[in-house]
Amino acid sequence: MTFWDHLDELRGNLIRSVVAICVFTLAGLIFKDELFRIVLAPTRPDFCVYRLLGWGFSMDLVNIEVSAQFFAHLKASFAAGLVLAFPYVIYQLWKFIAPALYENETRPVRRAFLFSSILFYIGVLVGYFFVLPVCLQFFVNYSVSDSIVNTITLGSYMSLFLSMVVLIGIVFEFPTVVVVLSRIGVLSRTTLRKGRKYALVVILVLAALITPSDPFSMLVLAVPLYLLYEISILCASDNSEQDAD
């Protein structure tokens, strides 16, 4: 295939991926009540995590902007579209990359792409059932004075929700990226082991960007991210193993 043929193939993959996301986004726009029953569940006292841990927690949201509820619906629908269409998007990415791989690279990279959807959904679940409830519990109950009452806006909650759920799901793709790079010779297990201290700094910076940048929420996210790095080391290949292949 020529360079322009590759671009044409990439355009087709991107268009199909965008169409899939749009279809599921449209479903989110149509089924608004069902969507926000899930999105707003962590603000209610009967949320399963709070009942399991015995936390007495509830949070009332307010809206102070004319268009905030409309744009919150759009953001939530797009997030749902991305989450539901993710396996198909990964499949389209695999179709574009597969022809460029050597025969000994195809099988492990294909397995990595198949496993990537599982990792993404694990990240989404970790963000939804662990990181988000812990952050809400901490921030809503924290007060510098009894005379100050927390009033949480819908826009503020949606920003936290999307960063805690969708972005964490994307970050959980790190082992997949490592496996692909290791199989094509860019990374090795030895390199990852030597880079642990640098990885820890990068993870802390990444956790600060995703979370509200306080030490507590950073730690809540940094711990599973570092565990992912250690898992990535186990999944990566040594240069000697690549040569044997």
N, C-alpha and C positions, 0 to 999 in steps of 0.2 A: 504494500500500500504506500502511496505517496504521502507527503506531508499534508496535502489538502484533503486526501482521503481520510486521514486520521482526524483532521479537524471536523470533517463532515460526520464521521462516526461519533465523535465526542458530542457534537451538536445534537445528534439524534438521542444519545444517552441522556443528555441534560434535559432535553424537551420531554422525554418520557418520564424522567424523575420529577420534573416540575408539575407535569399533568397529574401524576399520582398524588403528590402533596396537595395540589389544588382540590382534587376530588375528596380527599379526607378532610381538608379544611372546610369544604362546603358542607360536609356531614356535620362538622362541629358547629357551623353556623345554623344548621337546621335543628339539630338536637341540643339546643341551648340549655334547657333545664337539666338534662342528663350530664352534660359536660360540666356545668358549674356545680352540680352535686358532688362531683369528684374534686374539682378545683378548690372548692370552699370547705371540703370536709375537714382539713387540718385546723380550721378556725372554730370548730364546734366541740363541745365537751364530750360528745359521745364518739369521737374519733377513736378507732381501735387502738392506736398507740397509747393514747391517754388512759383509756380504760385498762389496758394491759399493765401500764406502769403505775397506775393509781394517781395520775396527775389530775388535779382539779383545774382545768384550763378551758377558757372560752375567750373569744375575741370578736368584738363587733366592728364591722367595717363601715366607713362613711364615704360618701362621694361629695367632693367640693368643686368638681368641674363639670361643665355641661356635657361634654363629649366623652368623659372618662369611661362610662359604662359601655359605650359602643366600642371604643378602642380596646377595652379589656376583653370584650367578646371576640374581637378580631385577633388579638394576641393569643388568647386561649385556644381559639380554633386553629390558628396556624401551628401552635405548639402541638396540638393533637394530631394535625395533619402530618407534621414531621415525624412524630413518634410512631404513628401507625404505618406510614409509608417507608420507614427506615429500611426494613429488609429489602424492599424493592429497589430503593436507591442504591444500597450496597450491591445488589445483583447487577444493576446497570453499570456500576463502577467496575465490578469484576469482569463483565463482558468487554469493557474497553481495555482493561489492563492485560487480560489473559493472553491475547495473541502475541504480546511482547515478551512473554516469559519463556525461558528454556524448559525443556521437558522435566529436568530434575527439580525445577522451582515450582512447577504448576501445582502439584499435589499439596505441599505444605502451605502455599499461599492460598489455595482454594479452601483448605481447612480453616485457615485464619479468617478468611472472609465469611465463611459460614458461622464461625464462632463469634464474629464481631456483633451480630445482631443480639446474641445472648448477652454479651458484655454490655451493650447499650441499654438493654432493658433492665439488667441488674443495676446499672448506674442510675436509671430513672427510679427504680424502686428504692434504692438506698437514699436518693435525694428526697423522695416523697415520704417514706416511712421513717427515716432516721434523721437526716440532716435538717430538713425543714421543720419538723416538730420540735427538735431540740433548740434550734435557733429562735423559733417563735416563743417557746416557753421561757427562754432566757431574756429576750428583748422586751417582751410584753410585760413580764413581771418585774423587770429591773426599773428602779426609780431612784432619782437623786433626791427627791423630796416628796413627802406625802401630799403636798399641796398641788402637785403636778399630775394631771390625769392623762394617760396615753389615749390618743385618738388616732387610730390607724386608718389611712385612706385606702381606697380600693387600688389606686395606682401603685402605691407603695407595696402593698401585698403582692400584686401581680408581678412586679419587678423581682421581688424576692422569690416568688414561686417559680418563675421561669428560670432564674439563675440557679436555684437549688435543684431543680428537676431536669430540665432539658440540657443545660450546660454540663452538669455532672454526668449525664448519660453520654454525652459526646466525649468528655474527658476519659471515661472508662474504656474508650477505644484504644488507649495507649498500648496495651499488649499486642493488639492486632497490628498496629504500625510497627512495633518492634520486630515482630515475627517476619513481616514482609521485608523490612530493611535488612534483617539478619540473613534471610534466604538469598537476597540479591547481593550480599557481601558488603553492605554499607556499615552494619553494626555487628558486633560479636558479643558473646557472653562475657568475655574478658573485659571488653571495653565498658560494658554496663557495670560490672563489678568495680572497676577502677573509678567510675564516675558517680558512685553513691553519694559522696558529700556534695557534689555539684547538683545532683538530682534533687537532694533534699532542699537546697536553696530554691531551685526552680519550682518545686512543689509548693513551698511556702508562699512564693510570689503568686503562683497560679491560684492557690487557695484564697489569697488576699484579694485577687481580682474578681473571683466568683462570689465570695461571701461579702458581708458588709464590712470586712477588714478589721474586725475586732479579734483579739487573741483567742477567745473561746470558740467562735464559729470557724476560724481558720484551723484550729486544732481538730475540730470535729470532721472537717473535710480532708485535712492533710493526712490523717492516719490511714484512711482507706486508700488514698492516692499513693502513699508510700508502699502500702501492701501490694498495690498493683505493680509498682516498679519492681518489687522483689519477685512477683509472679512473672513479670516480663523477662527477668534474668533467667528464670527456669525455662521459659519458652524459647529463648533465643538460642542460636546455634554458635558453637565455636568454629573458628576458621578451619580447624582440623576436621571437624564434622562435615563442613561444607566441601572440603577437598575430597573426603571419602565418598560423598554423594556423587 
